[in-house]
Each structure stands twice: as C-alpha cells, then as structure tokens.
Amino acid sequence: LHPQVDEVSAGSQQDQERLLLELSRSHPTPVALSELFQFGLNATSDARLQNAQFLHRELAIRLAQRAVELAKLPHGLSERSSIADVSAWYAAAAFQVHKFDYPKTFEDEKRFTYMIKQLLRDHTAVVRSVALGCIELKEEIGAEEWMSIQDSIDEVLGSFYTSRIGVRFLMEQHITSEKNTPGFSGIIAKSCKPDEVARRAAADATELCLMHNSVAPRVNVVCKTPHATITYVPSHISYMLTELLKNSLRSTVEEHPNKHWKEMPPITVVVAQGDEDVTIRVSDEGGGIRRSRLHDIFSFLNSTALNSAVKDSESGLHGRSGEAGEMRVTPQNTPILAGWGVGLPLSRVYARYFGGDLDIKSMEGYGTDAYLHLNVLGDGCENLPTKVQLSPASRDSTHTGFMTPYNPLSKSDAYSRRDY
C-alpha cells in the first residue's frame, strides 16, 4: 500500500501544494559518483549519519521534483489515473521524508534508513503504472495521432526515468552500504564479472520464456576477454541483458514455431573488454526487424504486444516489476514476456546513465544483434564523461555554479543545515 499525502503531511491541501512546489523549486546538490563509491567503501557510523542528513534534504527535493514533473506531463497524460497515482506516490514520499525528524544520532540514522527502504518498496510499480497510462492514451487517440506526439512523449519519459534512476541510486547506495559486503561499495561491485551476470540473466530470461511458451532456445555465453571485470552496478547489467534476451528468445520462438528447442538456433552472448568499454553483444536468428521500424525501437510504448499487457494489468495478473537496482529480473517479479513497450528504451536509459549506450543492428529475414556498451568507470568510478560526472541524473544534478558538490566523507556540516 502507498501512503496517502494527508497521512504524512499536516495542513490544508493548499499548504501541501505550496510545500511541494517549494521543495521542487529548490536546487538539488550535485554528487560525484566517485565520492559515493568511496562512501560505500568506508560507510562508518559517522559517515552514514552524515549521509542520512544529506539525504534528508536531498530526497525531499528530488522526490518532489518527480511528483511535479508527472503532474505536468503533456497531452493529458497527467490526467490518467495510473499516472496521477504515481505523482501522488512521489508527493507522499517527499512529504514523508520532509516530515521525518532530522537525523542527529546513530539510532536516528537507522530509523531513517528503514524509512527510505520502505519507500523503495512502495515505488516498485512506477514503471508499469506510467506505461499503463501511456498505453491507455495511445489506444484512445489512435496510432496516427500517437505518432505525431511520440517524440515529445519519449523526451519527457526519458527525462523522468533518468532522474528516477538518480533518486533510487542515492537511496540504494545508502541502504546497501550498511552491509559492508566484501567486494562491493553499496550496490557497486568493484570487480563485476559481466559474463557471470550474463549467465544469470540468461537463466532468468530462459525460465520466463519457458513459462510463457513452453519452449526456449539455448543461450550460449562467450567471454572473449579472459577474467573480464568492471566496476559497475551488477543489477543494472542484469536488467538490461534480461530485457535484450527476452526479446531474442521471444522472436526466435516465434520465427521457428513447432520446433524442439534443440532444433532452434541458439542465442549467442559475447562479452569483450576494451580500454573504454565492456561490450556485450546479444545475437539471435529471430527474423530481424524491418528497416522501416528500426528508428522506432527505442521509442516508449513501441511494442507489438501492448494489448496483452493492458489485459494482464486490468485482470490483476501482474506483480512487482523487476527494475534495475531492485532485484534480478525473474519470472516471479516480471510475469509477462513482452508487451509494455518500455524494455528497450529503459535499458538504453540505464546504459547511458553511466556514459554507455545500447545499439541495435538488424538483418531482416535473419536476425538481430544488440550491442550493449558499458563504460569502464575506473577502479574508483572516476572515469565518467563530463555530462554525467556529477550524479548522472540529468538536470537534477547539474552543477549550478554556486553549489559545491557534496562529499559524503567530508567532515563539514555545510549540507546538514541548509534550509528547505
């Protein structure tokens, strides 16, 4: 269940709206990924308390910005009930963080951490709820009019999801750093092995394909660079690869109907590491994509199975959505193989979040190659393109020129006393 706004913030509706706008207009503080990485490695009680004090202000602002952003979506999207619900969830979360007592003790930090952990749990349906609102609008106005507004929809959704990743990253890094897991800085693995992540993603996607089609082709994972490792967030890689493999598995099954799995051409995943990127290629013989459709594949809601997604949603068949940073994508939390039209575009958003990218090459009548480029972040996450160096959450974390980037390991309390 999601907290209601009037349960977490006293005062009239006008007071709540005024506070929400005030929070959303505040300047977020830029956060360098390298500093968050160092914080995760040295998450002492003092450091965690200071970071909680920083998040107390920062999360209220960023959550409020997401609520206002959703309330101002174009083409009547904000009026869709599912999207209005998501906007209300973000508003409620912003109020809940704002109302929470400023953490002053180690015990306060533990209570604060528990609170933001609950917020993450409450917001696991965001991607699907936003997609459902878009699907409803698309069906209502028709394909032709939808195409005329597709570019603006892609722009606002890409911006929203990029900013959302930044918010969740700050929360997850704080929560998981408490465990001090060997080899990890919070959710960042110091020596992530992309071929091992690929094998787990292949197992998850295969199980999902079997559940829906009763058959699945083989997935072969080949690592061309022995002992390839990268400093990265494994759950991000897992999400992106699972989405790519879901597409490859489904298209291969549909292209080769009534065949035993041993007779189907296998899907091949190749991992190679260079100086700048770790590149993962997913190749299938699923018939490919028509050239006329290639420019649409990264558009949100561009799916051939949208109707089934809406039916599943309306009948209550869908569960928690498997999203990067939350958990690995499995049949238990992603019960549909396709249909929401967010897998590819959202995967590219995740790839670009750390300066990477996602490309698709297709040979119609044969198959498709997907190239996932993962930016080599460096041993201390110091290698980031300039545009994403400061907490790559799009405009949310852009250096304003008058605000010093936050360092969670510094001893200064300059950030803990800022007014909202």
PyMOL commands that set and color helices and strands:
alter all, ss='L'
color gray80, all
select helices_A, chain A and resi 5-8+13-24+33-41+45-71+77-79+81-99+106-122+126-141+143-177+194-213+234-255+261-263+291-296+306-314+343-353+386-388+394-397
alter helices_A, ss='H'
color red, helices_A
select strands_A, chain A and resi 184-185+188-192+219-223+230-232+267-273+277-284+357-363+367-375
alter strands_A, ss='S'
color yellow, strands_A
deselect
rebuild
show_as cartoon
